[in-house]
Amino acid sequence: MRAVFIIGSFAVGILVSKYWGEYVVGNEAAIGIFVTVYTVLAGFLVAVITVLGDPSLLPSGSWRSAESHRQAIEDRLIRHTWLFVLYLVTIGVIFVGALLSKAPNTVISDDTKSMIAHVHLALGVTAFVLTLGMPKMLMDIQRKRVDAEIDRRRSEAGIKDKD
């Protein structure tokens, strides 16, 4: 299911770029918005990666219990690191496009400039769509933390699990 979502995100990015990419070509206001949004998202994602790597997310109990959850945490960290890389690539393509936008046509053609704008729009839309699942993921992490704390307090009070 995750692979379908990722492929669908890229498809949405490509379609948006195909049909609306010309609105970005030479549009300095749009480029400024893209850079700002993806810079903020990259900073936000660094915070998310920090939260995901927090050892307090490991379940209480033995080291074996914690070890069994290591792979799930590492998988999340890897996925979010790839999203961070996608943000940086998007910003990088925008930067290259901004630098080359003022180059004369003898150096770089208008078609190439247009292609760069289309690529950064496709990458930007893809990254944005992939980011839409993050609030739910963060909510799930916080819910698990609260549940773990409630279970710990119940255990300290001598109350058996609610199972």
C-alpha positions, 0 to 999 in steps of 0.5 A, a space after each residue: 500500500 505504501 508503494 502505491 501511495 509513493 508511486 501515486 504521489 510521483 504521478 500527481 507531481 508529474 501531472 501537475 507539472 505537465 498541466 500547470 508547469 508553465 505557470 512556474 516558468 519565470 515566476 519569481 514569486 512562485 519560486 520564492 514560495 517554493 523555496 520558503 515552503 520546502 525550507 520550512 518543511 525540511 526544518 520540520 522534518 528534522 524535528 520529526 526525525 529527532 522525535 522518531 529517534 527518541 529512545 522513549 518511544 521504545 516500549 517498556 519492559 525487557 531489552 528484548 522487547 525494545 530490540 523487537 521494535 528497533 526495526 520499525 523505528 529504523 524503517 520510519 527514520 529511513 523513510 523520513 530521511 528519504 523525504 528530507 533528501 527529496 526536500 533538499 533535491 527540490 530546493 537544489 533544483 529550484 536553486 539551479 533553475 534560479 541561477 540559470 534563469 538569467 543566463 542568456 539563451 546562448 548558454 542555456 535554452 528556454 526549453 531547458 529552463 522550462 524543463 528545470 521549472 517543470 522538474 522542480 514543480 513535479 518534485 515539489 508537488 510529490 514531496 508535498 503529497 508525501 508529507 500529507 501523511 505526517 500529521 497522522 503518523 505524529 499523532 499515532 506516536 503521541 498516542 502510543 506515548 500517552 498509552 505507555 504512560 497510562 499503562 506504567 501508572 496503572 502498573 505502579 498502582 497495582 492495576 492489571 492491564 485493561 486486556 
